[in-house]
Amino acid sequence: MKTSTKTLIKLERLKKSFGHEVIFEDFSLEVYENEILVIMGPSGAGKSTLLNVIGQLEPYDSGEIHYHPELFEGIKVPLPFVFQEFDTLLPWKTVEGNIRLVAKDLPEGELQTVLDTVALIEHRHKKPGALSGGMKQRVSIARALVCHSKILLMDEPFGSLDRDMRLKMQDFLLDLQGRTGLTIVLVTHDLEEAEKLGTRIVRL
């Protein structure tokens, strides 16, 4: 996998706690362009908290986070997430409708390109109830792509899928990253998944 030495996000000596419980302290990390950075560790180690801090969903106590200016150029949603659960999709909207939630004025040609990229072009008029778990995750990924984001944050994205679908989605993600150059920060507790997907692995 071709990677870059350009730093998109730099964490310097971060501290995060909940009350008296310190989740991490004096933590530094760089996220490089065009890599899949995997964050792994046991339950309760702070993986999801770290991802939320990176994605600006959680405040941190001290330290600094520096974002490369290019990370926010021309995008509608700064740091899109894909979660393990599928409740971010509106059940009464179609695949196309859920994608257009974050890009209402998306040109038809660009929509078709994104749907083709995530292999959903034939399912654009289906609602989430008619989709497999893997398809729902691809809708979430499509929403990140139409935001023109250079980075995607993924929190145990394949954890609720059965093994066969999980392996297919891992292959899909590797292929997508190779074709688009998307930078991905992915949380998992699965060592096999981490070793398959990760350009680098950070253990908490």
trRosetta pair geometry for C-beta under 8 A, 3 or more apart (Angstrom, degrees):
i j d omega theta_ij theta_ji phi_ij phi_ji
1 35 7.5 108 126 -125 127 59
1 36 7.4 -47 165 12 168 101
1 177 7.5 1 -142 117 126 118
1 178 6.9 -109 -122 -92 87 88
1 199 5.6 -107 86 -94 138 102
2 34 6.5 -31 107 147 77 135
3 32 6.0 54 175 113 110 132
3 33 7.6 140 -174 87 66 60
3 34 5.4 173 -136 100 47 94
3 35 4.7 37 -129 -80 115 95
3 199 5.6 118 -79 -162 135 147
4 32 5.8 -175 79 166 71 101
4 33 3.9 -21 64 77 134 103
4 34 4.7 88 -2 35 102 115
4 35 7.5 -126 36 -33 69 91
5 32 6.4 -53 -134 -141 23 127
6 32 6.5 117 70 -159 49 75
6 33 4.2 14 71 3 105 127
6 68 7.1 52 161 -103 100 163
7 10 5.3 34 161 -60 134 103
7 30 4.9 -63 -128 -164 114 115
7 31 7.0 100 -159 66 68 49
7 32 6.0 -54 -99 -99 49 62
7 33 7.7 -103 -62 -18 7 82
7 68 6.5 159 102 -56 62 118
8 31 5.2 -58 63 99 96 95
8 32 6.7 116 5 -156 90 14
8 33 5.4 121 -44 -69 109 70
8 67 7.2 -5 160 -155 64 63
8 68 4.7 -85 -137 17 46 124
8 70 7.6 -87 -122 72 85 98
8 71 5.4 111 -168 -79 97 116
8 150 6.9 -155 -130 111 141 123
8 151 6.2 157 144 -66 153 131
8 183 5.9 167 9 63 160 177
9 30 7.1 161 88 -156 57 47
9 31 4.1 20 50 38 99 117
9 54 6.3 62 163 -153 159 102
9 65 6.7 -14 -169 -171 94 96
9 66 7.2 156 -157 83 44 55
9 67 5.7 -9 -105 -107 76 65
9 68 7.2 -94 -57 -2 44 85
9 71 7.2 72 -61 -84 84 159
9 151 7.6 61 -24 -106 120 167
10 29 7.7 -178 -152 91 42 48
10 30 5.1 -6 -109 -108 75 81
10 31 7.7 -137 -65 24 40 71
10 65 7.1 159 82 -157 51 48
10 66 4.4 -5 56 56 102 103
11 14 5.1 -40 -179 -22 109 125
11 27 6.4 -19 134 115 127 85
11 28 5.7 178 101 -143 79 40
11 29 4.5 18 46 47 117 81
11 30 7.4 -149 26 -69 70 39
11 54 7.3 -68 -64 -94 124 89
11 63 7.0 26 -178 149 78 132
11 64 7.7 166 -154 90 41 51
11 65 5.4 -13 -103 -105 68 80
12 28 5.4 20 -123 -115 40 99
12 63 5.6 180 92 -171 61 92
12 64 4.6 -1 56 59 110 91
12 65 7.5 -171 21 -78 74 34
12 66 7.3 39 -8 -5 112 102
13 26 5.2 -26 -144 -136 76 53
13 27 7.1 114 -144 46 20 37
13 28 5.9 2 -48 -64 48 97
13 62 7.4 -43 122 121 93 91
13 63 4.4 -166 93 -115 65 100
13 64 7.3 37 51 20 85 75
14 24 6.7 34 99 101 96 108
14 25 7.9 -132 104 -132 52 24
14 26 7.8 174 56 -91 40 2
14 27 4.6 -45 59 63 90 93
14 28 7.3 150 6 -75 82 44
14 53 6.9 111 -176 150 149 151
14 60 5.3 -46 -160 -178 104 152
14 62 7.3 160 -150 88 39 52
14 63 3.7 -141 -92 75 43 161
14 64 7.7 -124 -76 38 77 29
14 65 7.1 35 -82 -60 122 90
15 22 7.1 -50 -164 -147 94 102
15 24 7.1 -152 -131 100 40 60
15 25 4.6 25 -116 -122 91 69
15 26 6.9 27 -72 -33 90 46
15 27 7.4 144 -75 13 40 91
15 60 6.6 131 74 172 46 97
15 61 4.5 -59 100 67 95 113
15 62 4.6 17 38 49 113 89
15 63 5.7 149 5 -18 68 112
16 22 7.7 117 84 -162 46 59
16 23 4.6 -38 98 57 96 116
16 24 5.6 28 41 47 95 80
16 25 7.9 -143 30 -71 51 55
16 27 8.0 -35 8 26 95 134
16 46 7.3 138 79 -155 123 126
16 49 6.1 168 124 151 147 121
16 50 7.6 -173 28 -86 152 60
16 53 6.0 -100 -78 -75 147 146
16 58 7.2 50 -144 130 134 125
16 60 4.8 -69 -83 -132 92 83
16 61 5.8 170 -101 1 33 94
17 20 7.2 -50 171 175 128 9
17 21 5.9 164 -163 86 85 47
17 22 4.6 -44 -98 -103 108 51
17 23 5.9 -178 -100 2 40 79
17 25 7.9 23 -57 -71 100 98
17 61 5.7 20 20 -39 89 144
18 21 5.1 -11 64 63 82 104
18 23 6.5 65 -6 -42 89 110
22 25 5.3 -9 179 -41 129 117
23 46 4.2 132 176 -110 98 125
23 49 5.1 -65 176 102 156 161
23 50 7.9 -164 137 -53 121 77
24 27 4.4 19 147 -41 121 143
24 46 5.2 160 -36 135 103 165
24 49 7.7 168 1 97 105 121
24 50 6.6 35 5 -80 148 105
24 204 7.2 -73 -86 -140 125 115
26 63 7.9 174 -105 -82 29 123
27 50 7.6 -100 140 -116 157 116
27 63 7.4 -25 55 -100 71 168
29 202 6.5 12 -124 -110 130 156
31 35 7.4 -159 -172 62 65 115
31 37 5.6 -105 -125 -1 85 156
31 54 7.5 85 -32 -151 146 134
31 151 7.5 55 140 -127 139 137
31 183 6.6 98 158 170 106 132
31 185 6.0 -44 -124 -74 135 119
32 35 4.8 57 75 0 95 133
32 37 7.5 130 32 -56 75 118
32 183 7.3 -161 99 -126 44 123
33 150 7.4 -37 -130 164 90 124
33 181 7.8 5 164 168 90 101
33 183 5.7 -92 -141 -69 39 127
34 177 8.0 128 -160 177 61 93
34 181 4.8 -41 -108 -163 102 82
34 182 7.8 102 -112 66 52 17
34 183 6.0 -59 -43 -76 22 80
35 183 6.0 22 44 -133 59 83
35 184 7.6 -124 105 44 47 66
35 199 4.0 -111 -159 58 93 154
35 200 6.4 14 170 9 136 99
36 173 7.8 94 -112 143 142 112
36 174 7.9 -57 -32 -102 157 67
36 177 6.0 -20 -57 -135 111 168
36 183 7.9 -178 -78 -162 41 46
36 184 4.6 -3 -117 67 76 108
36 186 6.3 -1 -173 7 93 120
36 197 5.3 -104 139 156 148 85
36 198 5.6 -134 107 -121 97 36
36 199 4.9 129 49 -5 67 92
36 200 8.0 172 89 30 53 60
37 183 7.8 13 1 -178 100 89
37 184 7.1 -177 29 94 63 56
37 185 4.9 -15 69 -112 103 71
37 186 7.2 159 82 24 50 69
37 198 7.0 40 -148 -143 21 89
37 199 6.6 -45 -71 57 50 97
37 200 5.3 -11 -119 65 73 97
37 202 6.7 21 176 -6 97 110
38 186 5.2 -27 -109 73 69 95
38 187 7.7 139 -163 -99 60 20
38 188 6.2 -34 -161 29 107 105
38 193 7.8 169 -138 118 141 82
38 194 4.5 152 145 -140 153 83
38 197 6.0 116 -70 88 127 101
38 198 3.5 -75 4 -89 124 118
38 200 7.1 -171 29 92 74 48
38 201 4.8 -22 73 -110 106 72
38 202 7.0 179 91 25 52 68
39 47 5.1 154 126 -144 109 91
39 50 6.2 -151 -168 85 159 135
39 51 6.7 -164 49 -60 149 97
39 185 6.8 27 -11 179 110 89
39 186 7.1 -180 24 89 74 41
39 187 4.9 -29 72 -102 101 70
39 188 7.7 133 74 24 53 57
39 201 8.0 158 -88 -161 22 56
39 202 5.0 -20 -108 69 68 105
39 204 6.6 30 -178 -19 93 113
40 47 6.9 10 -126 -107 18 137
40 187 7.3 149 -83 -160 48 52
40 188 5.4 -25 -98 77 96 70
40 189 6.1 136 -156 -112 85 31
40 190 7.6 -110 -128 47 124 38
40 191 7.0 116 170 -90 158 56
40 194 4.8 -35 -46 -86 148 146
40 201 6.2 -19 17 -165 115 103
40 202 7.3 149 24 77 64 53
40 203 5.8 -29 76 -107 83 65
40 204 7.3 -173 92 20 33 81
41 45 3.5 -94 126 79 130 165
41 46 7.4 -2 78 47 147 68
41 47 5.5 180 46 -58 101 109
41 189 6.9 -61 75 -113 32 78
41 203 5.6 123 -77 -169 89 61
41 204 3.5 -77 -33 63 159 81
42 45 5.2 113 60 -38 64 115
42 189 6.5 70 -119 -139 29 117
43 189 6.7 -8 -54 -94 67 153
45 204 4.0 133 147 110 120 109
46 49 4.6 -61 -159 49 70 119
46 50 5.6 78 140 -30 89 97
46 204 5.5 -133 61 175 92 150
47 50 6.0 -59 -155 32 25 109
47 51 6.6 20 152 -15 63 107
47 155 7.9 140 126 -139 98 85
47 187 4.5 127 157 -149 114 118
47 189 7.4 -144 -2 -67 163 81
47 204 5.8 -167 -71 31 75 143
48 51 5.5 -53 -148 38 36 112
48 52 6.2 38 153 -20 67 105
48 155 5.4 62 -119 -146 92 125
48 156 7.7 -36 -79 -7 107 106
48 187 6.0 120 -79 158 59 172
49 52 5.7 -56 -148 37 30 112
49 53 6.4 33 152 -21 64 104
49 58 6.2 -57 -159 57 68 173
50 53 5.7 -53 -150 33 32 112
50 54 6.5 33 152 -19 65 104
50 187 7.8 147 67 -92 99 121
50 204 7.1 -160 -16 -76 146 147
51 54 5.6 -52 -150 35 33 113
51 55 6.2 17 155 -5 66 113
51 81 8.0 103 150 -122 114 109
51 153 5.6 140 -172 -173 103 118
51 155 5.5 168 96 -85 160 100
51 185 6.5 170 -123 123 92 116
51 187 5.2 -79 -44 -40 142 129
52 55 5.8 -64 -141 50 30 103
52 57 4.1 -83 -161 72 86 109
52 58 3.9 64 123 -6 112 113
53 56 7.7 37 -179 -73 29 27
53 57 7.6 -82 -58 55 23 69
53 58 4.9 -56 -73 74 63 103
53 59 7.7 1 -120 130 83 9
53 60 5.1 61 -142 -61 124 111
53 65 7.5 -178 150 -62 92 146
54 65 7.3 178 -119 -139 52 142
54 79 7.3 -161 127 -177 78 158
54 153 6.6 164 94 -107 115 135
54 185 6.4 -64 114 102 160 166
55 79 4.4 -160 -135 113 77 133
55 81 6.0 44 -147 -69 162 107
55 153 4.9 -85 -72 9 125 170
56 78 7.1 16 30 86 139 139
56 79 6.5 127 20 34 101 133
57 81 7.7 17 -42 -51 142 145
60 63 6.3 -49 129 53 134 105
60 65 7.5 112 24 -26 142 116
67 71 5.1 -96 175 48 101 146
67 72 7.0 63 134 -27 131 109
68 71 5.0 112 70 -23 79 102
69 72 6.7 -74 -169 40 45 95
69 73 7.0 61 142 -49 74 98
70 73 5.3 -36 -151 -2 48 122
70 150 6.8 31 129 -11 92 163
71 78 7.3 47 135 -166 97 87
71 79 7.9 5 165 -76 117 90
71 150 5.7 -116 -128 51 56 122
71 151 6.4 -5 -145 -2 102 123
72 75 6.1 -111 -155 39 43 110
72 78 5.7 -18 -110 -123 94 94
74 148 5.6 -59 117 116 96 146
75 78 6.3 116 99 -101 126 36
75 147 5.3 46 -163 155 95 85
75 148 4.8 -149 -100 82 76 88
75 149 5.1 78 -137 -82 144 63
75 150 7.7 -108 -57 -6 140 75
76 102 6.2 145 99 167 130 85
76 103 6.3 166 24 -87 159 79
76 147 5.0 -117 51 -140 89 79
76 148 7.3 92 3 32 80 95
77 80 5.1 70 110 -70 126 90
77 102 5.7 -36 -26 -161 132 124
77 144 7.7 -99 79 -120 125 56
77 147 4.3 -58 39 -138 96 144
77 149 6.5 -51 82 -57 80 123
78 149 7.2 91 163 -114 23 112
79 149 6.8 131 -111 -149 30 139
79 151 6.1 -23 -127 89 81 112
79 153 5.8 39 164 -10 100 122
80 102 7.8 44 -104 -156 125 165
80 143 6.5 -179 -155 110 144 89
80 144 3.8 -171 88 -109 148 89
80 147 5.5 148 -44 35 131 154
80 149 5.3 -163 7 6 105 161
80 152 6.0 -29 79 -122 94 70
80 153 7.0 179 94 31 42 82
81 152 8.0 134 -111 -171 21 65
81 153 4.9 -36 -105 80 69 101
81 154 7.3 151 -163 -88 58 34
81 155 6.6 1 -167 -1 108 105
82 137 6.3 71 -172 -157 125 83
82 140 4.4 117 -120 129 93 129
82 141 6.0 5 -81 -70 143 69
82 144 6.9 -64 -47 -32 101 134
82 152 6.6 18 -4 175 109 108
82 153 7.4 174 23 91 66 51
82 154 4.6 -8 62 -113 102 82
82 155 7.3 -178 88 26 54 65
82 157 4.7 25 118 -111 111 123
83 88 6.4 122 30 -19 115 125
83 140 7.6 -131 29 -149 62 157
83 155 5.2 -9 -121 60 62 107
83 156 7.6 14 -171 63 54 79
83 157 7.0 151 133 -103 9 66
84 155 6.3 -80 -25 107 84 80
84 156 4.2 -9 -70 98 117 100
84 157 6.3 -142 -88 -110 50 21
84 158 7.8 -70 -124 30 75 15
84 159 4.5 -27 -131 47 122 113
84 160 5.3 113 170 -15 93 106
85 88 7.7 121 100 -11 81 82
85 160 6.7 75 -89 -17 51 155
86 89 5.6 -23 168 18 86 114
86 128 6.7 158 151 -165 125 130
86 133 6.9 -133 -48 -136 137 70
86 136 4.3 -2 -130 152 134 146
86 137 7.3 -91 -96 -62 99 63
86 140 7.6 -128 -128 -43 71 125
86 160 7.9 -120 -21 75 92 145
88 140 6.4 77 75 -108 127 110
89 93 7.6 -137 177 65 77 99
89 98 5.1 -8 -142 -130 85 148
89 128 4.6 131 122 -83 135 142
89 136 6.0 -109 -12 -153 153 99
89 139 6.0 52 -99 101 128 140
89 140 7.2 -95 -57 -65 100 86
90 93 4.3 50 85 15 111 112
90 97 7.2 -82 69 118 117 110
90 98 5.9 -176 35 -98 84 90
90 101 7.1 136 0 -71 124 145
90 128 7.6 167 83 -11 33 130
91 127 6.4 59 180 170 55 113
91 128 5.2 -91 -116 50 60 119
91 129 6.1 57 -157 -39 100 98
92 127 7.0 -29 -144 -138 16 132
93 97 3.3 -133 -174 107 104 129
93 98 5.0 143 104 -55 120 71
93 101 7.3 93 117 -52 171 113
93 127 6.9 142 87 -124 26 87
93 128 8.0 44 69 -17 66 98
94 97 4.5 100 45 6 70 104
94 98 7.0 -133 93 -4 38 85
94 124 6.7 51 148 150 120 53
94 125 5.2 -44 -149 -152 145 35
94 126 6.2 115 -149 66 85 24
94 127 5.6 -75 -99 -78 51 61
95 98 6.0 -58 -151 35 27 108
95 99 6.6 24 153 -16 62 107
95 115 7.5 93 131 -119 126 110
95 120 5.7 -155 -179 163 152 130
95 123 5.6 85 -22 119 157 85
95 124 5.0 -118 75 -140 117 36
95 125 7.2 -39 31 -11 96 13
95 126 5.7 38 -20 60 108 75
95 127 7.8 -145 -31 -96 63 22
95 128 8.0 133 -75 -68 65 59
95 131 7.3 114 -76 -69 106 139
95 135 7.9 -71 -99 164 125 106
95 139 5.5 -127 -140 -107 84 117
95 142 7.9 44 178 55 96 157
96 99 5.8 -59 -151 37 31 110
96 100 6.2 24 156 -15 68 111
96 111 6.8 46 -137 -177 95 134
96 115 7.7 -19 -89 -79 81 132
96 124 4.6 49 -48 179 104 94
96 125 6.8 -1 4 -80 117 48
97 100 5.8 -58 -142 40 30 108
97 101 7.0 54 151 -43 60 88
98 101 5.7 -28 -163 -4 36 119
98 128 7.3 82 -52 -55 150 104
98 139 5.6 27 95 174 137 127
98 143 7.0 -76 137 -69 85 121
99 102 7.2 -72 -179 38 41 91
99 103 6.9 -32 149 44 75 103
99 106 7.3 -53 130 29 101 165
99 111 6.8 126 110 -137 140 96
99 114 7.0 151 -161 106 145 138
99 115 7.8 -96 -35 -72 169 89
99 139 6.7 -119 -62 -162 88 81
99 142 5.2 -49 -107 119 118 117
99 143 5.5 -149 -126 -83 61 73
99 146 5.9 98 180 0 99 152
100 103 6.0 -90 -135 74 45 66
100 104 5.6 73 172 -111 90 43
100 106 5.9 -130 -112 24 79 119
100 111 7.6 -6 -72 -107 93 129
101 104 7.6 14 -137 -69 13 77
101 143 7.2 -16 60 -126 97 124
102 143 5.1 92 23 -166 139 99
102 146 6.4 130 88 87 104 110
102 147 5.7 -43 143 -72 129 100
103 106 4.0 64 128 -55 112 111
103 143 7.9 -179 0 -147 103 65
103 146 4.4 -113 2 144 153 120
103 147 6.7 -144 -56 -76 112 53
106 110 5.6 -120 -176 82 89 116
106 111 5.1 102 128 -63 120 97
106 146 5.6 -21 -108 -162 140 128
107 110 4.7 85 65 10 89 103
107 111 6.9 -155 94 -8 45 87
108 111 5.5 -55 -148 36 34 114
108 112 6.3 33 156 -19 67 104
109 112 5.9 -55 -150 35 30 110
109 113 6.5 32 151 -21 64 105
110 113 5.5 -51 -149 34 35 115
110 114 6.4 32 154 -16 67 104
110 146 7.0 111 139 -125 112 90
111 114 5.9 -58 -149 38 30 107
111 115 6.2 29 154 -17 66 108
111 146 7.3 21 -100 -104 63 131
112 115 5.6 -54 -143 39 32 112
112 116 6.2 33 156 -20 65 107
112 121 6.6 50 -156 -122 71 108
113 116 5.8 -58 -150 37 28 111
113 117 6.3 34 150 -26 64 105
114 117 5.4 -49 -148 30 34 117
114 118 6.6 7 161 3 66 105
114 142 5.1 107 155 -154 111 93
114 145 5.0 160 -135 101 110 128
114 146 5.4 -15 -87 -64 167 92
115 118 6.5 -70 -147 50 28 90
115 120 4.9 -101 -158 78 78 84
115 121 4.4 113 127 -85 109 63
115 124 5.6 -12 -132 -82 150 111
115 142 6.7 36 -87 -132 50 142
116 119 7.3 29 -171 -80 33 35
116 121 4.9 27 -80 -53 65 127
117 142 7.4 144 73 -109 102 84
117 145 6.5 -177 85 -165 147 170
117 176 6.9 85 165 -126 97 96
117 179 7.4 -169 -145 103 99 141
117 180 7.5 60 -162 -63 136 122
118 138 4.2 147 173 -179 115 104
118 139 7.5 152 129 -71 152 31
118 141 5.7 156 -110 86 132 111
118 142 4.7 -96 6 -69 155 99
118 145 7.3 -161 -40 6 116 147
118 172 7.9 61 -146 178 64 124
118 176 7.4 26 -95 -101 69 131
119 138 6.7 -68 58 -159 83 157
119 172 7.5 -98 16 -131 130 122
120 123 4.8 -75 -163 56 75 105
120 124 6.4 111 136 -70 89 65
120 135 6.6 119 -105 -153 108 90
120 138 5.7 166 -49 119 122 126
120 139 6.8 112 -106 -77 168 72
120 142 6.7 -67 32 -56 142 147
121 124 6.4 -13 -160 -37 32 110
123 126 4.7 -43 -173 19 81 125
123 130 8.0 -169 -157 107 104 106
123 131 6.7 94 173 -101 140 100
123 135 6.4 -66 122 -156 167 134
126 130 4.4 -115 -169 81 112 125
126 131 6.0 130 120 -59 127 90
127 130 5.7 87 60 12 66 101
127 131 7.7 -133 106 -13 36 98
128 131 5.5 -64 -150 29 42 116
128 136 5.9 59 -144 -107 95 108
128 139 7.5 -99 -97 28 90 165
131 135 3.8 -128 -171 92 106 128
131 136 5.1 135 109 -56 128 78
131 139 7.3 13 177 -24 172 128
132 135 4.7 100 52 5 74 102
132 136 7.2 -135 96 -6 41 85
132 165 6.8 -149 155 -122 125 140
133 136 5.7 -53 -151 33 34 112
133 137 6.6 31 153 -17 65 104
133 160 6.4 -144 -152 104 142 93
133 161 4.7 -179 108 -100 137 87
133 162 7.9 131 40 5 141 74
133 165 6.0 85 69 141 107 157
134 137 5.8 -55 -152 36 34 110
134 138 6.5 35 150 -20 65 104
134 161 6.2 72 -64 -124 79 140
134 165 4.6 -139 -47 -169 118 108
134 168 6.2 -6 -124 89 155 117
134 169 5.1 -149 -130 -68 100 109
134 172 7.7 122 -172 6 112 154
135 138 5.5 -55 -151 35 35 113
135 139 6.7 42 149 -23 65 97
136 139 5.6 -46 -155 27 36 114
136 140 6.9 37 147 -17 63 101
137 140 5.5 -49 -154 34 40 115
137 141 6.5 40 147 -18 67 102
137 157 5.8 105 -146 171 127 103
137 158 7.1 23 -106 -87 169 68
137 161 7.6 -52 -19 -54 142 130
137 169 6.1 23 83 -135 147 139
138 141 5.4 -48 -145 38 38 113
138 142 6.2 47 150 -26 66 100
138 169 7.9 -136 -57 -123 88 97
138 172 7.2 -64 -92 154 108 153
139 142 5.5 -49 -149 32 32 116
139 143 6.7 37 151 -23 62 99
140 143 5.8 -49 -155 28 33 113
140 144 7.1 33 147 -17 61 100
140 157 7.8 -160 87 -144 141 114
141 144 5.6 -52 -159 32 39 113
141 145 6.6 39 147 -21 68 104
141 152 7.0 23 -132 -145 77 153
141 173 7.9 -142 -107 -103 150 83
141 176 7.1 -17 170 -174 143 170
142 145 5.5 -54 -150 34 37 113
142 146 6.5 29 156 -15 69 103
143 146 6.1 -53 -144 37 32 105
143 147 6.7 37 152 -24 60 105
144 147 5.7 -58 -158 30 34 115
144 149 5.5 -69 -175 44 81 125
144 152 4.9 56 173 -107 159 107
145 148 7.8 39 170 -70 39 33
145 149 7.8 -97 -95 40 21 82
145 180 7.4 -91 -120 -128 108 158
145 182 7.9 -70 -96 -83 83 139
149 152 6.6 119 101 -69 125 67
149 182 8.0 54 101 -139 80 102
150 182 7.0 -179 -173 -135 41 59
150 183 5.9 32 143 20 79 107
151 182 7.2 141 -110 -175 24 77
151 183 4.4 -31 -105 78 78 104
151 184 7.3 166 -160 -83 62 30
151 185 7.0 18 -176 -2 108 98
152 182 5.7 19 -1 166 113 125
152 183 7.3 164 21 87 66 53
152 184 5.0 -17 66 -110 95 77
152 185 7.6 -174 90 29 49 64
153 184 7.9 162 -87 -159 25 56
153 185 5.2 -14 -114 66 70 101
153 186 8.0 172 -162 -79 41 42
154 157 4.3 -42 -172 -35 109 125
154 184 6.3 2 3 -170 118 102
154 185 7.1 170 27 87 71 50
154 186 4.3 -9 68 -112 111 79
154 187 6.8 -162 100 25 61 69
155 187 4.9 7 -128 45 56 125
156 159 3.9 -1 169 -22 105 134
156 187 5.8 -46 -37 98 65 94
156 188 6.0 125 -102 -105 61 57
156 189 7.4 2 -100 1 110 86
157 169 7.5 -143 116 147 105 137
157 186 7.0 -69 4 -140 112 101
158 161 4.9 -52 -168 28 73 122
158 165 7.6 -171 -157 115 101 83
158 166 4.4 114 161 -133 122 85
158 169 5.0 173 -103 83 124 137
158 170 6.7 -46 -30 -55 170 82
158 188 8.0 -1 46 -107 93 118
158 193 7.2 -176 62 -129 127 145
159 188 7.5 180 -68 -128 99 79
159 190 7.9 -175 -99 -24 81 121
161 165 4.2 -117 178 95 118 113
161 166 4.5 156 90 -65 113 78
161 169 6.4 103 42 4 172 140
162 165 5.2 80 57 19 76 104
162 166 6.7 -140 95 -13 32 94
163 166 5.5 -57 -143 35 29 115
163 167 6.4 28 160 -19 65 104
164 167 6.0 -56 -153 34 29 108
164 168 6.6 27 151 -17 63 107
165 168 5.5 -54 -148 37 36 113
165 169 6.2 33 154 -18 68 106
166 169 5.9 -57 -147 39 29 108
166 170 6.5 35 152 -22 63 104
166 193 7.5 -70 164 -93 115 122
167 170 5.6 -49 -149 31 33 114
167 171 6.6 33 153 -16 64 103
168 171 5.8 -55 -154 37 33 110
168 172 6.3 36 148 -22 66 106
169 172 5.2 -47 -143 36 37 117
169 173 6.3 40 155 -23 66 102
170 173 5.8 -53 -148 33 30 110
170 174 6.6 29 153 -17 63 104
170 193 6.3 -133 -101 -136 134 85
170 196 5.8 25 173 115 138 137
170 197 6.0 -111 -153 -67 97 109
171 174 5.8 -55 -150 36 32 111
171 175 6.3 30 154 -17 65 108
172 175 5.8 -60 -150 39 29 110
172 176 6.1 30 154 -20 66 109
173 176 5.6 -52 -142 37 31 112
173 177 6.2 30 158 -18 65 106
173 184 7.2 85 -179 -114 113 173
173 197 6.5 1 97 -127 128 120
174 177 5.9 -55 -146 37 27 109
174 178 6.3 28 155 -19 62 110
174 196 7.7 -87 -60 149 133 89
174 197 6.5 -133 -71 -119 95 71
175 178 5.7 -59 -151 37 29 113
175 179 6.4 20 156 -14 65 110
176 179 6.0 -63 -147 40 29 105
176 180 5.9 -8 168 9 68 118
176 182 6.8 -14 135 27 93 131
177 180 6.5 -71 -129 52 24 89
177 181 7.3 78 -178 -94 57 8
177 182 5.4 -100 -118 57 66 89
177 184 6.0 -74 -98 -8 126 127
186 197 6.4 -33 63 122 156 143
186 198 7.6 -135 59 -85 114 82
188 193 4.9 -108 169 92 162 129
188 194 5.5 -163 75 -64 122 86
188 197 7.9 101 0 44 149 135
190 193 3.8 55 95 15 116 115
190 194 6.4 170 91 -17 60 84
191 194 5.5 -54 -145 36 33 114
191 195 6.2 27 160 -16 68 106
192 195 6.1 -58 -147 38 27 105
192 196 6.3 24 155 -18 62 111
193 196 5.8 -60 -147 38 30 110
193 197 6.0 0 167 2 68 116
194 197 6.6 -73 -138 48 21 92
194 198 5.1 7 179 -18 65 130
194 201 5.2 71 169 -117 116 125
195 198 6.6 -44 -103 34 18 105
195 201 7.4 -21 -81 -57 54 145
198 201 4.5 59 146 -66 165 83
